[in-house]
C-alpha cells in the first residue's frame, strides 16, 4: 500500500474520531471543550481533503478516504464508550419487599429512591438510582449479584435539579 493511501486513511480516522467526540461533547454540554476540539478537527479535515483532491486521478484514494471514514466512526464510538461521559438512571424492580438492596446500593455511594409498587403478581420494590455513566456496568453487576431476577431499565439523564447527586457527586448544573 502506498504512503498516500495510509496517510489518507489515518487522517480520516483521526478526523472522524474527533468529529464524533465533538458532537458528543456538545450534546453532553461541554461546549467550550468541543469548540477547542473543533479547531483541531477542521485542521485535520482540511489536510485530508487537500490530499484527496490533489490526487483524484486515482479512485483508490477516494476508497481510502471512505475506509478511513468508516474506521473513524468505529474508533470514535469506542473512545466515547471508554470515556462514558454523563449520567445514567437505573429503574430497578425486585420481587422481595423485605430486601435491603436500597441500603446496600447506598453503601456503594449511590443515591437511591425506593418505593413499593403493584406488579402483575403482587407487590414489588422499585428503586431509582442515578450514577455516573462510567459506573453503569459496575452498578448493574452489583444489583444482579443481590437480585439476579431484577428487572432493570437504564437510560441517560440529561438535566438535574437538587438531590443526592448534585450534593455528593459534583454534577454541573445545566
Order of alpha helices (4+ residues) and beta strands (2+ residues): alpha-alpha-alpha-beta-alpha-beta-beta-alpha-beta-alpha
